[in-house]
Amino acid sequence: MGENRLLTVVQKVLRGAAEFGIEEAGTRVCGSAWPFVKKVLTPLFQELEARYPALLLADKDKAGEAAKKAEADLVENAALRGMLDAALAELQAGQAEILSVLARNDSRLQEIGTSIDSAVRQSQEQHEDIKQTLVAEFRELKLALESQRGAGAGPATNMSVEQIYREANAYQHDAMKWISARDSERASQRLRQGRDLSLAGLQQAPNNADLLATLGYIEKSQAQVSQVLGDENGAVTLLGKAATYFAKAIENDPSNISAVNGMANVYLFARDYDRAIRLGLIAFQADPSYGAAAWDLTMALEGKIKEGNAVPEHVGLLVLVYRHLEELMPQQPQVFPANYLSYVQGRLKELPPMEALQASRA
């Protein structure tokens, strides 16, 4: 199954519990998904507490020592690993929640996410172009791509880079239709074709931002397939690959707003709404006519609001973007089906008007 991220999550909670209690530790590690995760992991925590009575005591030194032993036991003891696997299986019923928890503890996603946070902070403090600060942060990471050899590169021999880009994008868009139809096999087939073609294109143009962004969307879509199949570990690994491709695309061409929106999509999928909003806002401000990016930004804002952690500025931004979409959608029928417009108009009736929001902040 690859890296057992749930084991990493439990170990982090145990470590934190020794310092500031299990409730705060669980919330720090798992975020809003902690109540759900705690319910599933309670039998395992009870077993560990029975083996190590000092585990959840107030004495930090004793609790810390017990936590170290419990962490080691989780790796070495077959019975405890069995309980961990059973918990992971039970968590399949809450796929979105567990994927969010695993993504929050994925080293690549958090490494890139921290760089995004730093870039946003620097641009605000120093009044610099956010896209340029993103480039600087991503270059500091020295992100490495996997082998750029496409197994099915043959058909690309007589194609230009632009033709490869268009064809690979067509495969990815077709895959999304099959994902919506819950046909994982055909979706994966289309994504494989798009991936091989894009990798072949990178052999011709290794730094082509469009191809790198396309590979990001392909791996993000493959992550969606993995989630449908119940493989959250695999989905998180693929999200990390997607984020790497998007970061490399931005590094090579900071004006590639598709890559910025793709990165926002990665964090939206992982339910990291704060980062999805930061990136979505960059894309929206750079190109308000990019309808898909504006829509994705509303999804991140809606997610933040449903979490219960939104501030009035989030609601105000959501109203602003919905109003913009209300005008934009009729101009982009190829992007937005007719029912999207009625949804937006319905939400605008439910949300406070912009004037009321502005008055509340005055």
KELUMKOL-541074 format. One record per residue: residue number from 1; x, y negated, z negated of N, C-alpha, C in turn. Coordinates in pm, whole numbers. Each point is the difference from the previous one (the first is absolute). Example, Ala and Ser with C-alpha at 12.3 -4.5 7.8 and 13.67 -1.06 7.14 Angstrom:
% KELUMKOL-541074
   seq     n.xx     n.yy     n.zz    ca.xx    ca.yy    ca.zz     c.xx     c.yy     c.zz
     1     1319      569     -780      -89     -119        0       90     -120        0
     2      -35     -105       72       82     -119       -6      -77     -109      -73
//
This chain:
% KELUMKOL-541074
   seq     n.xx     n.yy     n.zz    ca.xx    ca.yy    ca.zz     c.xx     c.yy     c.zz
     1       83      121        0      -83     -121        0       86     -126        0
     2      133       16       -9       87     -116       -4       13      -54     -141
     3       42     -126       -8       20      -64     -130     -129       -1      -80
     4       10       42     -127     -119        1      -87      -10     -134      -70
     5      -72      -93       62      -10     -134      -56      -85       -3     -126
     6      -92       96      -14      -81        3     -122       89       30     -120
     7      101       85       18       96       26     -107       70     -130      -39
     8       40      -78      100       66     -128      -27      -92      -93      -78
     9     -129       -2       37      -98      -84      -68      -11       39     -147
    10      -15      131      -26      -15       48     -138      124      -34      -82
    11      118       18       60      124      -30      -72        9     -148      -35
    12      -42      -87       93        3     -143      -28      -97      -37     -112
    13     -118       63        1      -97      -26     -105       54       44     -135
    14       62      117       -5       57       50     -125      107      -94      -53
    15       86      -47       91      106      -92      -40      -58     -129      -57
    16     -100      -54       72      -62     -124      -45      -79       16     -128
    17      -64      117      -16      -81       25     -119       86       -5     -125
    18      124       46       12       91       -3     -115       34     -142      -42
    19      -14      -94       95       38     -138      -29     -119      -87      -39
    20     -112       12       73     -111      -90      -30     -137       65        5
    21       -5      132      -17     -128       71       -9      -49       50      134
    22      -74      109       -4      -38       67      124      -98      -83       83
    23      -89      -74      -63      -98      -77       77       68     -109       84
    24       89      -76      -63       69     -105       74       94       61      103
    25       68      109      -38       91       66       94      -76       50      122
    26     -113       66      -24      -79       51      111      -49     -110       91
    27      -42     -113      -57      -48     -111       80      113      -61       81
    28      118      -11      -60      114      -57       73       40       89      118
    29       -2      129      -21       45       93      104     -108       22      106
    30     -125       13      -43     -108       41       91      -94     -113       39
    31       10     -114      -65      -89     -109       35     -145       32      -34
    32      -90      -47       86     -143       17      -26      -45      146       10
    33       85       87       55      -35      142       11       27       77     -130
    34       57      -65     -102       38       70     -121     -116       75      -67
    35     -119      -59      -18     -107       77      -65      -30      131       71
    36        0       -3      133      -26      121       78      113      101      -18
    37      125      -48       10      115       89      -12        9       56     -142
    38      -25      -84     -100        6       44     -139      -98      114      -26
    39     -120      -12       53     -102      103      -20       49      135       53
    40       61       -2      117       47      125       62      123       55      -72
    41       87      -90      -47      125       44      -62      -11       26     -150
    42     -116      -27      -60      -14       17     -145       39      140      -49
    43      -42      111       65       43      133      -48      152       15       -2
    44       67      -56      101      146       10        3       62      -82     -113
    45      -49     -122      -22       52      -82     -109      -25       67     -136
    46     -115       63      -15      -30       68     -127       95      117      -22
    47       32       73      106       94      112      -12      139      -51      -36
    48       43     -108       63      131      -57      -30        6      -52     -143
    49     -109      -62      -46       -4      -51     -137        4      115     -101
    50      -63      112       36        5      117      -89      142       54       -9
    51       73       -3      110      139       49        1       94      -99      -67
    52      -30     -130       16       88     -105      -52      -85     -100      -80
    53      -29       30     -125      -93      -82      -82       40     -146      -11
    54      129      -29       14       45     -140      -14      -21      -81      127
    55      -50       64      106       -5      -62      132      -75     -132        1
    56     -114       -5      -65      -84     -120        6       -5      -73     -133
    57      103       17      -82        7      -69     -128       49     -142       17
    58      -20      -80     -105       41     -140        5      152      -16      -10
    59       68       99      -61      146       -6      -15       64       14      139
    60       56     -109       52       51        0      137      115       97       20
    61       88        8      -98      117       87       15      -43      146       10
    62      -86       42      -94      -46      139        2      -85       27      125
    63      -85      -95       35      -84       17      118       85        6      126
    64      105      -84        6       88        0      116       72      132       16
    65       46       56     -110       69      129        5      -97      110       44
    66     -121       -4      -53     -101       98       39      -35      -14      148
    67       -6     -123       49      -32      -24      141      106       60       91
    68      127      -13      -37      108       59       80      -14      152        9
    69      -31       62     -114      -17      146       -1     -122       40       84
    70     -108      -77      -12     -120       31       76       23      -15      150
    71       77     -103       38       33      -18      142       76      120       55
    72       99       44      -74       78      116       43      -86      125        7
    73      -88       14      -99      -88      118       -4      -93        3      121
    74      -45     -116       44      -88       -7      116       67       55      126
    75      130      -20        9       75       48      116       28      149      -10
    76       31       46     -121       52      137      -17     -106      103      -37
    77     -108      -44      -66      -97       96      -52     -108       29      104
    78      -12      127       39      -93       39      105     -146      -26      -40
    79      -33       22     -127     -138      -20      -45      -40     -147       10
    80       92      -89      -40      -29     -143        8       -9      -45      146
    81       88       54       85       -7      -35      141     -130       48       61
    82      -49      114      -48     -129       50       46     -113      -95      -36
    83        6      -54     -122     -101      -97      -42        9     -128       84
    84      123      -39       33       20     -118       83      -58       22      139
    85       25      116       57      -55       32      133     -152        5       -3
    86      -56       54     -109     -146        5      -14      -58     -141       -9
    87       71      -88      -70      -45     -140      -11        3      -67      136
    88      106       27       78       10      -59      133     -114       48       89
    89      -33      129      -12     -111       54       79     -132      -67      -38
    90      -20      -23     -130     -124      -65      -45       -7     -144       47
    91      117      -62       10        3     -139       42      -38      -18      147
    92       -4      109       76      -39      -10      140     -138      -62       13
    93      -85       19     -100     -135      -55        5        3     -153       -2
    94      108      -56      -50       15     -146       -1      121      -38       83
    95       -3       34      129      117      -15       86       52     -143        3
    96      -90      -97       10       47     -138        9       72      -41     -128
    97      -52       44     -114       61      -36     -128      139       61      -14
    98       12      130       29      130       64      -19      101      -49      102
    99      -45      -27      124       94      -53       99       54     -134      -47
   100      -87      -81      -60       42     -129      -52      105       17     -109
   101      -23       95      -89       96       24     -110      134       46       56
   102       -3       95       93      125       52       57       74     -109       77
   103      -75      -85       72       63     -107       77       66     -102      -92
   104      -65      -27     -115       58      -95      -96      133       49      -55
   105       24      129       12      124       57      -55       92       56      108
   106      -26      -38      124       87       40      111      114     -101       13
   107      123       48       -2      115      -90       -4        9      -89      124
   108      -27       54      119       12      -80      121     -108     -110        6
   109     -124       36      -31     -107      -99        4       23     -110     -104
   110       49       38     -117       24     -101     -103      123      -84       31
   111      101       59       62      119      -75       40      -38     -109      102
   112      -76       39      100      -44      -97      101      -99      -99      -62
   113      -90       49      -86      -97      -87      -64       66     -107      -86
   114      105       37      -72       73      -96      -83       65     -107       87
   115       50       41      116       60      -96       94     -104      -97       53
   116     -121       51       25     -109      -87       46      -32     -103     -108
   117      -12       45     -125      -29      -91     -112      106     -109      -10
   118      127       42       13      111      -95      -11       -4     -101      113
   119      -30       47      122       -5      -89      116     -111     -104      -16
   120     -116       44      -47     -112      -93      -21       37     -104     -105
   121       60       46     -110       38      -92     -108      103     -103       49
   122      102       47       72      103      -92       51      -57     -103       96
   123      -88       45       88      -56      -93       99      -83     -109      -68
   124      -68       37     -109      -82      -98      -72       88      -97      -78
   125      104       53      -64       86      -84      -84       88      -91       84
   126       48       49      115       97      -74       81      -64      -60      125
   127     -132       18       15      -73      -54      115       62       48      131
   128       29      129        6       57       60      120     -106       79       76
   129       29       30      125      -89       82       82       -2      141      -57
   130     -118       49      -36      -13      130      -63       54      112       89
   131      -16      -13      131       48      107       89      151       11       -4
   132       67     -114      -13      147        3       -6       49       58     -133
   133      -70      -30     -109       41       57     -129      -26      150       -2
   134     -105       46       70      -24      144       12      117       66       71
   135       45      -61      110      113       56       76      122       13      -89
   136       30     -105      -76      117        1      -88      -10      111     -105
   137     -117       16      -58      -20      104     -102       13      139       60
   138      -59       21      117        6      133       62      143       34       44
   139       74      -98       43      141       25       38       82       42     -121
   140      -33      -59     -115       69       39     -123      -22      147      -34
   141     -116       53       36      -32      140      -32       82       98       83
   142       44      -45      119       76       88       91      -77      131       25
   143     -125      -15       39      -85      116       24       50       80      120
   144        4      130      -17       47       88      107     -118       74       61
   145       -2       10      134     -102       76       69       45      144       19
   146      -98       89       16       33      138       30       49       10      144
   147       39      119       41       48       22      136      -99      -57      101
   148       52      -68      101      -86      -62      100      -12       85      126
   149       13      130      -13      -11       88      115     -141       58        7
   150      -71      -26      106     -135       49       18       -1      136       66
   151      -68       98      -62       -2      134       54      -63        5      139
   152      -98      -85       25      -69        1      129       37     -120       83
   153      129      -34        4       44     -123       65       -2        9      152
   154      -11      119       57       10       19      144      -86      -93       83
   155     -132      -10      -27      -88      -83       83       37     -148       -3
   156       80      -43      -99       32     -142      -11      118      -41       87
   157       63       96       66      123      -28       74      -17     -111      103
   158     -111        2       71      -21      -97      108      -93     -114      -42
   159      -21      -19     -128      -88     -105      -49       82     -115      -59
   160      -49     -121       19       64     -115      -64      -36       -3     -148
   161       73      -79      -77      -29      -11     -144     -142      -53      -21
   162      -40      -96       81     -135      -56      -11     -106      105       29
   163       23       85      101      -95      107       32       -7      102     -114
   164      117       33      -56        3       93     -113      -79      -56     -118
   165       20     -128      -28      -70      -66     -111     -152        9       19
   166      -45      -35      121     -145        3       26      -56      142      -11
   167       72       98       55      -47      138       -2       -3       56     -143
   168      106      -29      -76        6       48     -139     -112      -62      -83
   169      -28     -129       24     -110      -65      -71     -133       65       35
   170      -16       38      125     -125       64       42      -19      133      -74
   171      109       75      -17       -8      125      -75      -40      -26     -145
   172       58     -105      -60      -32      -29     -140     -146      -44      -16
   173      -48      -83       89     -139      -43       -6      -95      117       20
   174       35       91       92      -83      117       23       -1       89     -125
   175      115       11      -66        9       80     -122      -94      -54     -107
   176      -12     -133       -9      -88      -58     -102     -146       40       24
   177      -38       14      127     -137       46       30      -20      143      -50
   178      103       85       19      -12      139      -46        4        9     -153
   179       74      -92      -64       -1       -3     -147     -141      -35      -48
   180      -63      -97       64     -137      -38      -38      -96      117       19
   181       30       84      102      -84      117       26       39      119      -87
   182       98      -19      -90       49      104      -92       60      119       76
   183       55      -25      118       67      105       77      151      -20      -18
   184       55       57     -106      140      -21      -36       95       57      103
   185      -37      114       60       89       64       97       22      -87      122
   186     -109      -52       56       15      -84      120       66     -133      -35
   187      -32      -53     -116       64     -125      -42      151       20      -11
   188       42      108      -62      144       27      -16       67       22      135
   189      -72       63       92       56       22      133       26     -133       70
   190      -97      -91       -6       18     -132       62      113      -77      -67
   191        7        9     -131      106      -71      -72      137       58       33
   192        8      130       17      126       63       38       45      -48      137
   193      -94      -10       93       33      -50      134       48     -145       -6
   194      -70      -82      -77       40     -139      -14      134      -15      -69
   195       25       84     -100      127       -4      -73      116       35       91
   196      -14      110       73      107       44       90       30     -105      106
   197     -105      -59       54       17     -103      102       70     -123      -57
   198      -42      -43     -118       61     -117      -64      146       23      -32
   199       32      119      -51      140       32      -32       85        3      125
   200      -58       50      110       72       -2      128       25     -145       43
   201      -97      -86      -21       17     -141       34      109      -66      -82
   202       11       39     -127      105      -58      -86      140       43       43
   203        9      111       73      131       38       55       44     -101      106
   204      -98      -60       69       31     -103       98       20     -136      -66
   205      -82      -29     -102        3     -131      -65      -10       20     -151
   206      112       32      -67       -2       38     -142      -59     -103      -95
   207        1     -128       37      -49     -105      -90     -132      -61       45
   208      -71       70       88     -124      -55       52     -107       -4     -109
   209      -40     -120      -39      -93      -16     -112     -137       58       30
   210      -45       -9      124     -131       54       35       -4      152      -17
   211      106       68       44        6      145      -15       11       39     -147
   212       79      -74      -75       14       28     -143     -134      -17      -71
   213      -73     -107       35     -131      -22      -61      -97      110       40
   214        7       44      126      -87      109       45       26      127      -80
   215      127       29      -23       34      118      -83      -53      -17     -142
   216        1     -123      -50      -58      -25     -132     -148       34       -3
   217      -73      -43      102     -144       31        6      -23      150       18
   218       87       64       76      -15      145       21       17       75     -132
   219      103      -35      -78       23       70     -127     -108      -36     -103
   220      -51     -123        6     -110      -38      -89     -124       81       34
   221      -26       19      129     -114       81       42       18      146      -38
   222      124       50       11       27      137      -41      -21       17     -149
   223       27     -104      -77      -27        3     -144     -149       15      -26
   224      -82      -65       83     -144       15      -14      -44      144       27
   225       64       62      100      -30      141       29       37       87     -120
   226      117      -26      -58       44       78     -116      -97      -14     -116
   227      -53     -122      -20      -96      -18     -108     -127       78       27
   228      -47       -2      124     -119       77       36       21      148      -32
   229      123       49       21       33      140      -24       31       28     -147
   230       -8     -103      -86       23       19     -143      145        2      -40
   231       90      -48       87      143       -1      -31       43     -141      -34
   232      -24      -41     -124       33     -136      -41      151      -23       -5
   233       75      103      -43      146      -13        0       51      -31      139
   234      -48       77       99       41      -23      138      -43     -136       49
   235     -119      -44      -40      -50     -131       43       90     -112      -52
   236       44       10     -125       85     -104      -57      136       -2       69
   237       56      118       31      126        5       73      -12      -70      135
   238     -111       24       69      -23      -62      130      -21     -151      -12
   239      -65      -44     -107      -16     -144      -22      136      -66      -19
   240       91       69      -70      135      -52      -16       72      -13      134
   241      -17       99       87       59       -7      134      -60     -115       80
   242     -133      -14       -9      -68     -108       72       52     -136      -47
   243       12      -18     -131       48     -127      -55      142      -29       49
   244       82      104       11      137      -19       48        0      -48      144
   245      -82       61       85       -8      -43      140      -49     -145       10
   246     -102      -34      -78      -51     -137        4      107      -99      -48
   247       72       37     -104      105      -88      -51      109      -22      104
   248       39      107       70      102      -13      104      -51      -84      117
   249     -129       12       31      -58      -81      107        5     -148      -38
   250      -37      -32     -124        3     -139      -47      143      -52       -4
   251       92       87      -42      141      -38       -7       52      -40      139
   252      -43       72      104       45      -28      136      -79     -111       68
   253     -124      -21      -45      -83     -105       61     -101      -51     -103
   254       37     -103      -77      -90      -50     -105     -131      -56       53
   255       -8      -26      132     -125      -51       57      -96      113       36
   256       38      126      -24      -85      114       34     -108       15     -108
   257     -112      -68       20     -106       -3     -101      -69      135      -11
   258        3       78      108      -57      135       -7       73       84     -104
   259      132      -16      -10       78       75     -100      -34      -48     -141
   260      -19     -132      -16      -39      -54     -132     -135       58      -41
   261      -94        1       94     -132       55      -32        8      150      -25
   262       88       69       74       17      143      -23       50       28     -141
   263       96      -82      -46       49       14     -137     -112      -26     -100
   264      -83     -100       29     -116      -27      -87      -91      122       -4
   265      -18       66      114      -82      121        8       54      111      -89
   266      133       15       -3       62      103      -84      -38      -22     -146
   267       14     -123      -49      -29      -28     -141     -150        0      -27
   268      -81      -34      101     -145       11      -15      -39      147      -17
   269       58       87       82      -26      144       -8       40       53     -137
   270      110      -52      -53       49       43     -132      -74      -69     -115
   271      -96      -85       33      -80      -75      -97       85      -94      -86
   272      111      -46       59       82     -103      -61      -50     -132       57
   273     -113      -48      -54      -71     -110       62       76     -132       -5
   274       78      -23     -104       73     -126      -10       96      -16      118
   275       78      105       27       95       -8      112      -72       -2      134
   276     -109       75       11      -78       -2      124      -54     -140       27
   277      -42      -70     -105      -53     -136       16      112      -96       39
   278      115       11      -66      113      -89       34       38       13      147
   279       14      124       45       39       24      139     -113      -37       96
   280     -123       33      -38     -114      -32       86      -15     -149       19
   281       28      -77     -103      -10     -146        8      107      -55       95
   282      119       60       -4      107      -42       93      -46       21      144
   283      -57      117       27      -46       31      136     -114      -93       41
   284      -93      -24      -91     -116      -84       31       43     -143       30
   285       90      -54      -82       44     -137       20       84      -15      127
   286       76      105       33       84       -6      120      -83        7      127
   287     -110       78       -2      -82       16      120     -146       23      -39
   288      -75     -108      -22     -141       16      -40      -86       71      104
   289       47        6      126      -78       67      104       18      152       -2
   290       90       49      -83       27      144      -13     -113       60      -86
   291     -108       36       66     -120       41      -71       18      120      -91
   292       73      102       48       20      121      -80       74      -32     -130
   293       97      -91        7       75      -38     -121      -89      -75      -98
   294      -86      -88       53      -93      -72      -88      -94       97      -70
   295      -49       99       75      -89      100      -59       72       79     -109
   296      124       41       28       76       76      -99       22      -82     -127
   297       20     -130       16       17      -87     -117     -126        0      -85
   298     -117       -1       63     -125        3      -78      -13      132      -76
   299       48      111       61       -7      129      -69       88        1     -124
   300      118      -64        9       88       -8     -116      -63      -87     -109
   301      -60     -111       40      -66      -88      -97     -120       67      -65
   302      -78       73       80     -114       74      -56       48      104     -100
   303      110       68       33       54      100      -92       44      -62     -131
   304       65     -116        9       45      -71     -120     -119      -41      -86
   305     -106      -47       64     -120      -43      -73      -67      119      -68
   306       -9      113       69      -63      119      -59       80       54     -118
   307      131      -23        2       85       41     -113      -35      -77     -126
   308      -58     -117       16      -34      -84     -115      112      -92      -42
   309      107       -9       81      115      -84      -36       12     -124       87
   310     -105      -31       75        7     -113       92      -13     -133      -76
   311       54     -104       59      -14     -136      -52      -84      -79      100
   312      -53     -117      -39      -84      -78       92       66      -26      136
   313      134      -15        0       70      -24      126      -17      117       97
   314       -6      123      -53      -21      116       85     -139       -6       65
   315      -99      -34      -79     -137       -9       51       -9     -113      103
   316       62     -112      -32       -1     -112       94       65       34      132
   317      114       71       -6       68       42      123      -86       97       79
   318      -69       90      -71      -86       96       67     -112      -72       76
   319      -62      -99      -63     -106      -77       66       56      -71      124
   320      118      -60      -16       63      -72      112       24       92      118
   321       56      119      -27       32       93      109     -128       57       62
   322     -100       28      -82     -127       48       55      -64     -105       90
   323        5     -126      -41      -55     -107       83       75       -7      133
   324      131       17       -6       81        0      122      -39      117       89
   325      -18      117      -60      -38      118       77     -139      -14       61
   326      -88      -69      -70     -135      -21       52        4      -71      135
   327       96      -90       17       16      -71      127       82       82      100
   328       96       76      -52       94       72       87      -59      128       59
   329      -81       71      -76      -47      132       42      -76       -1      133
   330      -90      -96       26      -68        1      129       95      -20      119
   331      119      -58      -27       98      -22      106       87      124       24
   332       -6       97      -91       85      120       12      -84      127      -12
   333      -94       21       92      -86      119       -8       77      130       17
   334      117       -7       63       81      120       18       65       45     -132
   335        8      -92      -95       60       30     -131     -108       33     -103
   336     -111      -75        5     -102       12     -105     -134       47       57
   337      -46      117      -42     -137       42       36     -102      -99      -58
   338     -120       -1       57     -102      -99      -38      -34        6     -148
   339        2      120      -60      -40       11     -141      100      -66      -96
   340      124      -25       46       97      -68      -85      -45     -143      -30
   341      -55      -67      101      -44     -137      -20     -113       -7     -102
   342      -94       92       10     -111       -1      -96       50       29     -141
   343      102       85      -12       59       28     -132       61     -128      -58
   344       78      -70       82       64     -123      -46     -104     -103      -43
   345     -104      -16       79     -105      -96      -34      -72       39     -129
   346      -18      130      -20      -61       48     -124       87      -29     -121
   347      131       21       15       91      -28     -112        7     -149      -32
   348       -6      -84      104        2     -144      -25     -122      -45      -79
   349     -112       68       17     -120      -32      -78       15       43     -146
   350       79      106      -23       19       54     -135      105      -78      -79
   351      100      -52       71      111      -69      -66      -36     -145      -29
   352       63      -59     -104      -27     -142      -28       46      -85      118
   353      -73     -105       34       44      -88      109      130      -69      -36
   354       77      -35      102      130      -64      -21      -13     -126      -85
   355     -105      -76       24      -18     -126      -75      -12       28     -150
   356      -71      107      -36      -16       35     -142      133       42      -60
   357       79       74       77      130       44      -48       92     -119      -22
   358       -2      -94       93       84     -119      -14      -42      -82     -121
   359     -132       -9      -23      -50      -76     -115       41       65     -131
   360        3      133       -4       37       72     -122      145      -20      -35
   361       84      -31      101      143      -20      -25       32     -147      -29
   362      -96      -85       24       24     -145      -16        7      -38     -148
//
